[in-house]
Amino acid sequence: MNLSSEIPNFNASPLQLNQCFLNLINNAVEAITSASPPDNGPIAGTERGGEITIKTSHSKGNIIIEITDTGPGIPEEELQYIFDPFFTRKKKMGMGVGLSICHGIVQDHGGIITAENSLHGGVIMTITFPAN
């Protein structure tokens, strides 16, 4: 984690933001662990260096939160749909509402959420909130 100690205050619902961050982190864990099947050893994905990074910063009156994973990434043709309700890549589980809910929470707080594939594999989820 790389959390800035200089984040300005902003008005937000802790419960809603908790739901959003928890969902993004759970998705990152699922992406990492689904990249290689469990072998009854360490957490799947960690033998390949599976990692989730959380970074906060602020710039130009905005608070920026990045959650990055080292999973397989999202196919480029699907990136534009991941915040749509009921869009899912999970075959057995998942209703496809988690990222849609995150999108709504972030928008309700005046923010923007984006997703992009990292050049080194995995996904970078970026949330930008206006500071007070």
C-alpha positions in Angstrom: 0.0 0.0 0.0 1.1 3.5 -0.8 -1.3 5.7 1.1 -0.7 9.5 1.0 -0.8 11.2 4.4 -1.9 14.4 2.8 -5.3 13.5 1.4 -7.7 16.4 1.8 -11.1 15.9 3.5 -14.2 15.2 1.5 -17.8 14.3 2.4 -18.7 10.7 1.7 -20.6 7.8 3.1 -18.1 5.4 4.8 -20.4 2.5 4.3 -20.9 3.1 0.6 -17.2 3.6 0.0 -16.4 0.5 2.0 -18.8 -1.5 -0.2 -17.1 -0.1 -3.3 -13.5 -0.7 -2.2 -14.3 -4.2 -0.8 -15.9 -5.2 -4.1 -12.9 -3.9 -6.1 -10.4 -5.7 -3.9 -12.5 -8.9 -4.0 -12.6 -8.7 -7.8 -8.8 -8.3 -7.8 -8.4 -11.3 -5.5 -10.6 -13.4 -7.8 -8.7 -12.3 -10.9 -5.4 -13.3 -9.3 -6.6 -16.6 -7.9 -8.4 -17.6 -11.0 -5.3 -17.1 -13.1 -4.0 -20.4 -11.7 -6.0 -23.3 -10.1 -5.6 -23.9 -6.4 -3.1 -26.7 -5.5 -3.8 -27.0 -1.8 -0.6 -25.0 -1.2 -0.3 -21.3 -0.8 -3.0 -19.0 -2.2 -3.3 -19.6 -5.9 -1.6 -16.8 -7.8 0.9 -16.0 -5.1 3.5 -18.3 -6.5 3.5 -16.2 -9.7 3.8 -13.0 -7.6 0.1 -12.3 -7.4 -0.3 -8.9 -5.9 -2.8 -6.1 -5.2 -1.6 -2.6 -4.7 -3.6 0.3 -3.3 -2.3 3.8 -3.9 -3.8 7.2 -2.9 -2.8 10.6 -3.9 -4.2 14.0 -4.7 -3.7 16.4 -7.6 -5.5 19.5 -8.8 -8.2 19.4 -6.2 -8.9 15.7 -6.7 -8.4 12.6 -4.5 -7.1 9.7 -6.6 -7.3 6.1 -5.5 -5.8 3.3 -7.6 -6.3 -0.4 -7.0 -4.1 -2.5 -9.2 -3.8 -6.3 -9.5 -1.5 -8.6 -11.3 -4.2 -10.9 -12.7 -4.8 -11.7 -16.4 -6.4 -8.3 -17.2 -9.7 -7.7 -19.1 -10.0 -8.3 -22.8 -9.8 -4.9 -24.5 -13.2 -5.5 -26.3 -14.9 -6.0 -22.9 -13.4 -2.9 -21.0 -16.2 -0.6 -22.3 -18.9 -2.9 -20.7 -17.5 -3.8 -17.3 -19.6 -1.1 -15.5 -22.8 -2.1 -17.2 -25.4 -3.9 -15.0 -25.4 -7.7 -15.4 -22.2 -7.8 -17.4 -20.0 -10.6 -16.0 -17.0 -12.7 -17.1 -17.5 -15.1 -14.2 -19.1 -18.3 -15.5 -20.1 -20.0 -12.3 -20.7 -17.1 -9.9 -21.4 -13.5 -10.1 -24.4 -11.6 -11.2 -22.5 -8.7 -12.9 -23.7 -6.0 -10.6 -20.6 -5.4 -8.4 -18.8 -3.0 -10.7 -22.1 -1.3 -11.7 -22.8 -0.7 -8.0 -19.3 0.7 -7.6 -19.8 3.0 -10.5 -23.1 4.3 -9.0 -21.5 4.9 -5.6 -18.6 6.8 -7.1 -20.9 8.9 -9.3 -23.2 9.6 -6.3 -20.1 11.1 -4.6 -19.2 13.3 -7.6 -16.4 11.0 -8.8 -15.3 9.0 -11.8 -14.2 5.4 -11.9 -12.1 4.0 -14.8 -10.5 0.7 -15.6 -7.5 0.0 -17.8 -5.2 -2.9 -18.4 -1.7 -2.5 -17.0 1.2 -2.8 -19.5 2.6 -5.6 -17.2 -0.6 -7.5 -16.9 -3.5 -7.0 -14.5 -6.0 -4.2 -14.2 -5.7 -0.6 -12.8 -9.0 0.6 -11.3 -8.8 4.4 -10.8 -11.3 6.4 -8.7 -11.2 10.2 -8.7 -13.2 12.2 -6.2 -13.3 16.0 -6.0 -11.9 17.2 -2.7 -13.9 19.7 -0.6 
